[in-house]
Amino acid sequence: MDKAMLQALTQQFKEAKEKDSFVREHGEYHRQLMKRAAELLRLERLESLTGEELKGFLEDLDAWLGIRFKKGFWEKLLGPQGERLPQVREALGDLIRRAEAGLTAEDFNALLKALPGIGPAFLSEILSCRFPDRYWMWNAQNQKFFHHLGVDVKGSLPRGRKGDQGAEYMAAKGPMDEVRAALAEALGEPVDYQFTDLFMYWANQQTQPPSLPQDPWVERIAEWREQFDLDREVVIRREGEARARALLEDRVGQFTEEDLRNFLAAVGASSSGRGDRFMPTPYGQVEKIAKSLEAFNQWVERLWKADESQVDEVLDAFWEAGEVEGAGISLPTIILYLRDPQRYNVWLPVMEQGLREASGFQPGPPRKASSYRAYNEAVLAFRERYGLEPQETDWILWAVAREPEVSLQLFSGFTDDTFQFLQELGSLPLECC
């Protein structure tokens, strides 16, 4: 962790704490949320907790902002007629008992399963509101803050556990405690995890780009999510990815032709049932890839086991060798994506086109690791900007690629300052306008 940067940020926050109305107002708002959590989330109180009380509390949490447009959240959690309320009460009671005893990674994962629709950011905020001195929030803002300070929580997990949400949450405690302690020292008073989260959010805002014009993709993406039930699509794709990942963990380097077919079917899982998620490759390329099965096994094993510092070298070697027929640009990046969907994205021409329409992204030469890196960073930025799950990003960019008139509306509203900022990031070509 960059201790010098952390110290500088805490000192800046100390100076801004009393003057910044955002900090004062949100600090008070969080205190009210903690009071409500302490009242509602007690074992004896849960017996009479109503669906409306639960909705009111959850919709006031910060995590609600990230899912408020998602269709069917309440039906998933409480049931179409609210019939799951007793199970939710029981799960919340279990949350309190486990948290009081001392939460483990396994506890965190069990609670996620017991509360359908509640993800890690939502669950961690509930825990932190109820136990602000014992449990921390873990969301995109926290991860962004740590990224700026050179901390990679997920990357610190051992191979095979990088997709374990409970393990990731528990691994965040060490660096979170460092930030909490540094903040308390700077302010000269104790702080809880809720206030630490507020500081981290405030710190992230100190490096924001110039304000952008109203973005038409926000509304369009919300419409697509509801119209095409992308929540269901995400579940189907996530299940397919889990099957593909399990095959890699068990059989990497030793795939038979049957393993290959099962792997590509799992990778391509979608609501269409055709296995065509990543068209055109590997969709319809099974026979070609099967002809290169030995080379497929060798290269996939290298990609699956490569250290982060070796990935670019292996990618360039893969494309230069051209030994896996039908692989295209997507197949090796699918392996990276399955390694860590939060870090890597699948490389597809249609996704490049979507990025061009949404932000003016200019792709580099194909089949080059450097081009993939630039593309991957652009997709990650797109995902963060619109709060997208990895499993829906390719669907959204596919749809964006087919609505270029919306991108023209977006470009027409940019200011000169905004263009300059995006050009410096490499998101726009200098001659775009």
Residue pairs with C-beta under 8 A, 6 or more apart in sequence:
1 146
1 149
1 150
1 151
1 175
1 178
2 148
2 149
2 150
3 182
5 148
5 149
6 149
6 178
6 179
6 182
7 182
7 186
9 199
9 203
9 206
10 182
10 183
10 185
10 186
10 187
10 199
11 186
12 206
13 23
13 183
13 186
13 187
13 199
13 202
13 203
14 186
14 187
16 23
16 202
17 23
17 187
18 24
20 202
22 202
23 198
23 202
26 198
26 201
27 195
27 198
30 129
30 194
30 195
30 198
33 57
33 60
33 61
33 129
33 194
34 129
34 130
34 132
34 194
36 57
36 60
36 129
37 57
37 126
37 129
37 130
38 130
39 45
40 46
40 49
40 53
40 54
40 57
41 92
41 95
41 96
41 126
41 130
42 96
43 93
43 96
43 97
46 89
46 92
46 93
46 96
47 89
49 85
49 89
49 92
50 85
51 78
51 82
51 85
54 78
54 85
54 88
55 74
58 64
58 122
58 126
59 68
61 122
61 125
61 126
61 129
62 125
62 137
62 139
63 119
63 121
63 122
63 125
63 139
64 122
66 121
66 139
66 140
66 387
67 73
67 117
67 119
67 122
69 222
69 225
69 226
70 225
70 231
71 225
71 226
71 229
71 230
71 231
72 229
72 231
73 117
73 231
76 116
76 117
76 231
77 84
77 88
77 115
77 116
77 117
77 118
78 84
78 85
78 88
79 85
87 114
88 115
90 114
91 111
91 114
91 115
92 115
94 110
94 111
94 114
95 111
95 126
95 127
95 130
96 130
98 104
98 107
98 110
98 111
99 107
99 127
99 130
99 131
99 134
99 135
103 127
103 135
103 170
104 166
104 170
105 164
105 166
105 167
105 169
105 170
106 166
107 166
108 120
108 123
108 165
108 166
108 169
108 170
109 164
109 165
109 166
111 118
111 123
112 118
112 119
112 120
112 123
112 165
112 166
115 123
118 126
120 138
120 139
120 165
120 168
120 169
121 137
121 138
121 139
121 140
124 135
124 136
124 137
124 138
124 139
124 169
125 137
125 139
127 135
128 135
128 136
128 137
128 193
128 194
128 197
129 194
132 192
132 193
132 194
133 192
133 193
134 193
135 193
136 142
136 172
136 173
136 176
136 180
136 193
136 196
136 197
137 193
137 194
137 197
138 168
138 169
138 172
140 384
140 387
141 197
141 200
141 201
141 204
142 172
142 176
142 197
142 200
143 153
144 204
144 384
145 179
145 200
145 201
145 203
145 204
146 152
146 153
146 172
146 175
148 203
148 204
148 207
151 175
153 168
153 171
153 172
153 175
154 162
154 168
154 171
154 340
154 342
154 343
155 162
155 308
155 343
156 171
157 164
157 167
157 168
157 171
160 249
161 167
162 168
162 339
162 340
163 245
163 340
163 341
176 193
176 196
179 196
179 199
179 200
180 191
180 192
180 193
180 196
183 191
183 195
183 196
183 199
184 190
184 191
191 199
209 418
209 421
209 422
210 415
210 417
210 418
210 421
211 418
212 414
212 418
213 410
213 413
213 414
213 415
213 418
214 413
215 410
216 406
216 409
216 410
217 358
217 386
217 400
217 406
217 410
218 386
220 400
220 403
220 406
221 386
221 388
221 396
224 230
224 395
224 396
224 399
225 231
225 392
228 395
229 271
230 392
230 395
232 271
233 270
233 271
233 391
233 392
233 395
234 389
234 391
234 392
236 269
236 270
236 271
237 269
237 270
237 277
237 391
237 392
238 391
239 269
240 265
240 266
240 267
240 268
240 269
240 270
240 277
241 266
241 267
241 269
241 338
241 341
241 391
243 262
243 266
243 269
244 263
244 266
244 267
244 338
245 338
247 255
247 259
247 262
247 263
247 266
248 263
248 300
248 304
248 335
248 338
251 259
252 297
252 300
252 301
252 304
252 305
253 297
253 298
253 300
253 301
254 297
255 263
255 293
255 296
255 297
255 300
256 293
257 290
257 293
260 286
260 289
260 290
260 293
260 296
261 286
261 290
264 275
264 282
264 285
264 286
264 289
265 275
267 275
267 277
267 278
267 282
267 334
267 338
268 274
268 275
268 276
268 277
268 278
268 282
268 283
269 275
269 277
270 276
270 277
274 283
275 283
276 283
277 283
277 394
278 330
278 334
278 346
278 348
278 394
279 350
280 328
281 326
281 327
281 328
281 329
281 330
281 331
282 289
282 326
282 327
282 328
282 330
282 331
282 334
285 326
285 327
285 328
287 326
288 325
288 326
289 296
289 324
289 325
289 326
289 327
289 331
291 325
292 323
292 324
292 325
292 326
292 327
295 321
295 323
295 324
296 324
296 327
299 314
299 318
299 321
299 323
299 324
299 332
300 335
302 314
302 318
303 311
303 314
303 315
303 318
303 332
303 335
303 336
303 339
304 335
304 339
306 314
311 336
311 369
312 369
312 370
312 373
313 369
314 332
315 332
315 333
315 369
315 372
316 368
316 369
318 324
318 327
318 332
319 329
319 332
319 367
319 368
320 367
324 331
329 347
329 348
329 349
329 366
329 367
329 372
330 346
330 347
330 348
333 344
333 345
333 346
333 347
333 372
334 346
336 343
336 344
337 344
337 345
337 346
337 390
341 390
341 391
342 390
343 380
344 376
345 351
345 375
345 376
345 379
345 380
345 383
345 390
345 393
345 394
346 394
347 372
347 375
347 376
348 394
350 397
350 398
350 401
351 375
351 379
351 393
351 394
351 397
351 398
351 401
352 361
352 363
352 375
353 397
353 401
354 396
354 397
354 398
354 399
354 400
354 401
355 361
355 363
355 375
355 378
355 379
355 382
355 397
356 362
356 363
356 401
356 407
357 400
357 401
357 403
357 404
357 406
357 407
358 382
358 397
358 400
358 407
358 410
359 378
359 382
359 422
359 427
359 428
360 407
360 411
360 422
360 427
360 428
360 429
360 432
361 375
361 378
361 427
361 428
362 428
362 429
363 371
363 374
363 375
364 370
364 371
364 374
364 375
365 371
374 426
378 427
379 393
379 397
381 425
381 427
382 388
382 393
382 397
383 390
383 393
386 396
388 396
400 406
400 407
411 432
411 433
414 422
414 433
419 428
419 432
419 433
422 428
423 429
423 430
